Amino acid sequence: MMRSFARLLLAFAACAWVLPGRANELAGVWEGTVGTLPVRACFEEVKNDSAVQTYGQYYYLRYLRWINLVPPEGKNVRSGTFDEYDTQDQRWHLGPVEGQELGGIWTDGKKTLPIRLTRVNTHKKACTDPAYTGPMQKLRRKFAGFLSPMHLMSRSGPPSLP
């Protein structure tokens, strides 16, 4: 029995090495810039039916409006690509996490801007973590009964988080 468990563990480790856990790399709160504008971003895993998918969200510190990031239809998080929910062409293309840094590009099909992010934390419920929502606290208090930012997603977005 112990041999079976050891084989299973080795097989899992081999799969993890071949297909790196992209979602685990992204999970957490990030801050940095899109172009020259300061942003705060979060990524977290959401169990959707039998699969686990990574969703994200960000906002410009200047505008304080959440923008949901979802994997494009038919792609998984390992592609490093996220669509801005409810838009036609706006998309994030992220490179690999390097230490505590994450880079990529934002595009709307016409222009391209660099994304430069630094990890703030690796909180599993990053999109409800005060490190992410902090600048929005005044706005949150204004709206009674407001839920977490991930609850704003509807239609084909992820299910409500607990």
PyMOL commands that set and color helices and strands:
alter all, ss='L'
color gray80, all
select helices_A, chain A and resi 2-18+22-26+77-79+126-128+130-142+149-152
alter helices_A, ss='H'
color red, helices_A
select strands_A, chain A and resi 28-34+37-48+51-60+67-70+81-84+91-94+101-107+112-121
alter strands_A, ss='S'
color yellow, strands_A
deselect
rebuild
show_as cartoon
